[in-house]
C-alpha cells in the first residue's frame, strides 16, 4: 500500500496489525479512486489470532459443550470461546471518553489504517469481536466516500481491479466471503457489496487469512521490497 515509505536507509520494518492489513487491502483502492471520508468496521476475529493456547482452549470447550458439560461463565472470569461472541479484544482503559472506552485492538486498527493509508485525519470507528472460528478474520465495513457521486459499478470496479482482492459477490448463487473460504489464501475475499442509505456510502463484507495475508505474506513482501537495497549495500548483483 505504501512501498515508497521503505527506503535503503531502513534496516527494520514492522508487520502491521493483521486486522488492519486485511481492511486496508479493501480501503486503499477506494481511497485512491474516490477518497475516504469515514469508515465504520465491525470485525469477527478468529481465535487463532489469540495464539495456540486459545485455539486449544476453544477445541476443549467445544468438546465439553458437545458432550453435555457446558462451560460456566462466571462474572469476572474470561468468557468461553465456544458458541460465543466476545465483543472485546485487548485491554480497556478506565474512563468515559470514546478513546478510553475503546479496546486496545480497536485503537490499534484505527491507528494503523490511518498510518498505512497516510490519512491521519480519517474518521474510523472499529468494534472488534472474537468469534469461535479457528482461522481467518472477517469484517463488516461501511465506507463514506468523498466522491458522493460514485456508483456501485464504479466501486465494484475499483475493488475488482485491486491487488490482493477477489470479489465473491454473487449472493443468489451462494458466492460470498466466509472465513472458511478465505482460510489458507493470500489476499482477501470481498462481497455483499451494496449502496448505503445516502449518496457515497457503501457497505461490504470481507474475509481473509490473518496468519498469511495479515502476517506471513506481509513479512515476505516487505523483505522482497527491501531486497534490491540489501543487495546493493552488500555489492551483490
C-alpha positions, 0 to 999 in steps of 0.5 A: 500500500505504501512501498515508497515509505521503505527506503535503503536507509531502513534496516527494520520494518514492522508487520502491521496489525493483521486486522488492519492489513486485511481492511486496508487491502479493501480501503486503499483502492477506494481511497485512491479512486474516490477518497475516504471520508469515514469508515465504520468496521465491525470485525469477527476475529478468529481465535487463532489470532489469540495464539495456540493456547486459545485455539486449544482452549476453544477445541476443549470447550467445544468438546465439553459443550458437545458432550453435555458439560457446558462451560460456566461463565462466571462474572469476572472470569474470561468468557468461553470461546465456544458458541460465543461472541466476545465483543472485546479484544485487548485491554480497556482503559478506565474512563468515559471518553470514546478513546478510553472506552475503546479496546486496545485492538480497536485503537490499534486498527484505527491507528494503523489504517490511518498510518498505512493509508497516510490519512491521519485525519480519517474518521474510523470507528472499529468494534472488534469481536472474537468469534469461535472460528479457528482461522481467518478474520472477517469484517463488516465495513461501511465506507463514506466516500468523498466522491458522493457521486460514485456508483456501485459499478464504479466501486465494484470496479475499483475493488475488482481491479485491486491487488490482493482482492477477489470479489465473491459477490454473487449472493443468489448463487451462494458466492460470498466471503466466509472465513472458511473460504478465505482460510489458507489464501493470500489476499482477501475475499470481498462481497455483499457489496451494496449502496448505503442509505445516502449518496457515497456510502457503501457497505461490504463484507470481507474475509481473509487469512490473518496468519498469511495475508495479515502476517506471513505474506506481509513479512515476505513482501516487505523483505522482497521490497527491501531486497534490491537495497540489501543487495546493493549495500552488500555489492551483490548483483 
